[in-house]
Amino acid sequence: DTLSCYPYVKNDPFIINDTPHVFFAGNQPKFGTRLFKGPNNIKVRLICIPCFAQSNSCVALNLNTLECHEISFENQTPQIIQ
């Protein structure tokens, strides 16, 4: 266990104060992505990233456009999965 077990006096390290542009979770069963659009034109790319050892794939993210694609390495040539 790497987390301290005493209460934090000044702030809670588990609360996200600012809205991120990208929020991802690794070691997921399969690839998945959604673009969340919130108030005031806020956009957050949500990404589920699968385990590479099981899926033979990784995720490419364009930080300018927030477009996201899964890249498969199952064949000799890497392929972008649409």
Secondary structure, DSSP 8 states (H G I E B T S, - for coil): --S--S--SS--TT---S--SEEEEEEESS-EEEEEE-GGG-EEEEEEEE-HHHH-EEEEE-TTT--EEEEE-SSSS-EEE-
